Amino acid sequence: MADQLIRATAADGGIRAVGVITTRLTEEARQRHKLSYVATAALGRTMTSGLLLVSNMKRPESRVNIRIRGNGPLGGILVDAGLDGTVRGYVDNPEIELPPNSKGKLDVGGAVGNSGYIYVVRDVGYGYPYSSTVELVSGEIGDDIAHYLVTSEQTPSALVVGVFVGAEGVTAAGGVLLQVLPKAAIDEELIETLESRVAGLAGFTPLLQAGKTLPEIMQDLLGDMGLQILPERQIVRFHCGCNGDRFLGALKMLGEAELQDMIEKDNGAEAICHFCGNVYHASSDDLSELIGRLRAETATVN
């Protein structure tokens, strides 16, 4: 099944629901960053969470950044997701591997750590981005994102995200987010019902492996609450906007002296994009051309 995102409502518009499949994009991230099993699960859950969070924003250029910094050996996680369905991300220590946890599953919580912070930045496409910081509660990603929504955005939420990765790579990944909107937020029974239903799931990836589609999963969760699935299905994908021109533009900002030093000592320059792993090279001729542009611009100003 293609990576995709669907939106729905229930309870006469009192519940917002979003479901997303991220199997292929998580596998692409695994290959690009040469991720271990546990690092794949951690980054995949965070990228899935980013797509779920940005899905309720309005302007096409809206984006959400999630940065997780725990006390575990994985180090930091950084994800950037857009309302256009694109997402990218990386972890500080992609090779870290841990034994399974007490439930026999990948120990994402142990890799991330249960002490630290999650930073979320919402860029609505104009003005200053909105940022918020909350403490980690488990390091399992899903619990932490749900805690952020309740604590920072005061939105009662139930969230489940998952990644299944084996010897052949990622075979299932995705998640679902259920939120009680303000007009229904005072209904404590409704909130408890949603939380119990999500908690009652054996996980998200087992549902995908069993052949369940996103509409079927939504139906199981909210079918008795007036579920209305919106017709649009949005394709989601791993995408990074880096390119060679941006690389040269960044080099140009270093100034003539630094560029000349690169020519003399390194015979060029190289950079690796943290988000996607693409490698960019600039030859001595490229750097000399940049120096020429800088001199021309200086002469024009003077």
C-alpha positions in Angstrom: 0.0 0.0 0.0 1.3 3.5 -0.9 2.4 5.9 1.8 -0.7 8.1 2.4 -2.6 10.2 4.9 -6.3 10.4 5.4 -8.4 12.7 7.6 -11.8 12.1 9.2 -14.2 13.5 11.8 -16.6 11.8 14.2 -19.0 12.7 17.0 -20.7 15.5 15.0 -17.3 17.1 14.4 -16.2 16.9 18.0 -13.4 14.4 17.1 -10.6 14.9 14.6 -8.9 11.8 13.3 -5.8 11.4 11.1 -4.2 8.2 9.9 -1.0 7.8 8.0 1.1 5.0 6.4 4.8 5.8 6.3 6.3 2.4 5.4 8.2 3.4 2.3 9.5 6.7 3.5 10.8 5.1 6.7 12.6 2.5 4.7 14.1 5.3 2.5 15.3 7.0 5.7 16.8 3.7 6.9 18.7 3.2 3.7 19.9 6.8 3.4 21.2 7.0 7.0 22.2 3.4 7.4 20.1 3.2 10.5 20.1 0.4 13.0 16.9 -1.4 13.9 16.1 0.7 17.0 17.2 4.0 15.2 14.9 3.1 12.3 12.0 2.7 14.7 12.8 5.9 16.6 13.1 8.1 13.5 10.2 6.4 11.8 7.9 7.1 14.7 9.0 10.7 14.9 8.5 11.3 11.1 5.1 9.7 11.4 4.3 12.0 14.3 5.5 15.0 12.4 3.1 14.3 9.5 0.2 13.8 11.9 0.9 17.0 13.7 1.2 19.2 10.6 -1.9 17.6 9.1 -4.3 20.1 10.9 -2.5 23.2 9.8 -4.0 25.5 7.1 -1.5 27.2 4.8 0.2 25.1 2.1 3.6 26.2 3.3 3.0 25.2 6.9 5.7 23.0 8.5 6.4 21.3 11.9 9.8 20.6 13.3 10.2 18.1 16.1 13.5 17.9 18.0 13.9 15.2 20.7 16.8 15.3 23.1 16.9 12.5 25.6 19.6 11.0 27.9 19.8 7.7 25.9 22.6 6.6 23.5 20.7 7.5 20.4 21.3 11.2 21.1 19.1 13.7 19.3 16.3 13.2 16.7 15.3 16.0 14.3 12.4 15.8 12.0 10.9 18.4 9.6 7.4 17.7 8.1 5.3 19.8 5.8 1.6 20.1 5.1 2.5 19.2 1.5 3.2 15.6 2.6 7.0 15.8 2.7 9.1 14.8 5.6 12.8 14.4 6.4 14.8 13.7 9.5 17.9 12.2 11.1 19.3 10.9 14.4 22.6 11.8 16.0 23.9 8.2 16.4 22.3 6.0 13.7 24.4 2.9 14.4 23.2 2.5 18.0 21.6 -0.9 18.7 20.0 -2.2 21.9 18.6 -5.6 23.1 14.8 -5.9 23.0 12.9 -4.5 25.9 11.0 -6.5 28.5 8.1 -6.9 26.0 10.4 -8.3 23.3 10.1 -5.2 21.2 12.7 -2.7 19.9 13.8 -0.6 22.9 13.1 2.8 21.5 12.5 4.2 25.0 15.9 3.0 26.1 17.6 4.4 23.0 16.0 7.8 23.3 16.0 7.9 27.1 13.2 8.8 29.6 14.7 12.1 30.7 15.1 15.0 28.4 12.9 17.3 26.3 10.9 17.5 23.1 10.9 20.7 21.2 8.1 21.4 18.7 8.1 24.4 16.3 5.1 25.1 14.2 5.7 27.4 11.2 2.3 28.6 9.9 3.8 30.2 6.9 3.8 33.8 8.1 5.0 35.8 11.1 7.1 34.1 13.8 6.9 30.3 14.3 5.3 29.0 17.4 7.5 26.9 19.6 7.0 24.8 22.7 9.1 22.6 24.9 7.9 19.8 27.2 9.7 17.0 29.1 9.9 13.5 27.8 7.7 11.0 29.6 8.9 7.7 28.2 11.1 8.2 25.1 8.8 6.0 23.2 7.8 8.9 20.9 4.1 8.3 20.8 3.6 8.9 24.5 5.8 12.0 24.3 3.9 13.6 21.4 0.6 12.9 23.1 1.9 14.5 26.3 3.0 17.6 24.2 -0.4 18.0 22.7 -2.2 17.8 26.1 0.4 20.0 27.9 1.3 22.6 25.3 -1.7 22.8 23.0 -4.3 21.8 25.6 -5.8 19.3 23.2 -6.9 16.0 24.6 -5.3 13.5 22.2 -4.8 9.7 21.8 -1.9 8.7 19.5 -0.3 5.5 18.4 2.7 5.2 16.1 4.7 2.2 15.1 7.5 0.8 12.9 8.2 -2.8 12.1 11.7 -3.4 10.8 13.2 -6.8 10.1 16.1 -8.3 8.2 14.5 -7.3 4.9 13.9 -3.7 6.0 10.8 -1.7 7.0 7.7 -3.7 6.2 5.1 -1.6 8.1 5.0 1.9 9.6 2.5 4.5 10.4 0.1 5.8 13.0 -3.2 7.4 13.9 -4.0 10.5 15.9 -7.4 11.1 17.5 -8.1 14.6 19.0 -11.1 15.9 21.0 -11.9 19.4 19.7 -12.7 22.3 22.0 -16.5 22.1 21.6 -16.3 18.5 22.9 -13.4 18.7 25.2 -15.5 19.0 28.3 -16.9 15.5 27.7 -14.6 13.5 29.9 -16.3 10.2 29.0 -15.6 10.8 25.3 -11.9 11.4 26.1 -11.7 8.3 28.2 -13.4 6.2 25.5 -10.8 7.3 22.8 -7.9 6.7 25.1 -9.1 3.2 26.0 -9.7 2.3 22.3 -6.3 3.4 21.3 -4.7 1.7 24.3 -6.6 -1.4 23.4 -4.9 -1.7 20.0 -2.1 -4.3 19.9 -0.1 -1.7 18.0 -0.4 0.0 14.7 1.9 -2.1 12.6 0.2 -5.4 13.4 -3.0 -3.9 11.8 -1.1 -3.1 8.6 0.5 -6.5 8.6 -2.9 -8.1 8.9 -4.0 -6.3 5.8 -6.0 -3.5 7.4 -6.4 -0.3 5.4 -6.5 3.1 6.9 -10.3 3.5 6.4 -10.8 0.1 8.1 -8.7 1.1 11.1 -10.7 4.3 11.4 -13.9 2.3 11.2 -12.8 0.0 14.0 -12.0 3.0 16.2 -14.8 5.4 15.4 -17.4 3.6 13.3 -20.0 3.8 16.1 -19.4 7.5 16.6 -20.7 8.9 13.3 -17.4 8.5 11.4 -17.0 10.7 8.3 -13.8 10.0 6.3 -12.9 12.9 4.0 -12.5 11.9 0.4 -9.0 13.3 -0.2 -6.1 10.9 0.3 -2.7 12.7 0.5 0.5 11.0 -0.7 3.3 11.4 1.8 7.0 10.9 1.1 10.6 11.4 2.2 11.9 14.6 0.6 14.8 17.0 1.3 15.0 20.3 -0.5 18.8 20.5 -0.4 20.6 20.9 -3.8 24.0 21.9 -5.2 23.0 25.6 -5.7 22.1 25.9 -2.0 25.5 24.3 -1.1 27.3 26.8 -3.2 25.3 29.6 -1.7 26.2 28.5 1.8 29.9 28.4 0.8 29.7 31.9 -0.6 28.7 33.2 2.8 32.1 32.0 4.2 33.9 34.9 2.5 36.8 35.1 0.1 39.6 34.3 2.7 38.0 31.1 3.8 37.2 30.0 0.2 40.8 30.7 -0.8 42.0 28.6 2.1 39.9 25.7 1.0 41.4 25.9 -2.5 45.0 25.8 -1.2 44.5 23.2 1.6 41.8 20.9 0.3 41.6 21.6 -3.4 37.8 22.0 -3.1 35.0 21.5 -0.6 32.6 18.8 0.4 29.4 18.7 2.5 26.9 16.1 3.6 23.3 17.0 4.2 22.3 15.7 7.7 18.7 15.3 6.7 19.1 13.1 3.6 22.8 12.1 3.4 23.3 13.6 0.0 27.0 14.5 -0.6 27.9 17.7 -2.5 31.3 18.6 -3.9 32.7 21.9 -5.1 35.9 21.9 -7.1 38.7 24.5 -7.0 37.2 26.0 -10.1 33.8 26.3 -8.4 35.4 28.0 -5.4 37.4 30.3 -7.7 34.2 31.3 -9.4 32.6 32.1 -6.1 35.5 34.3 -5.2 35.1 36.1 -8.5 31.4 36.7 -7.7 32.3 38.1 -4.3 34.9 40.5 -5.7 32.4 41.6 -8.4 29.7 42.3 -5.8 32.2 44.2 -3.6 33.3 46.3 -6.5 29.6 47.1 -7.4 28.9 48.2 -3.8 32.0 50.4 -3.7 
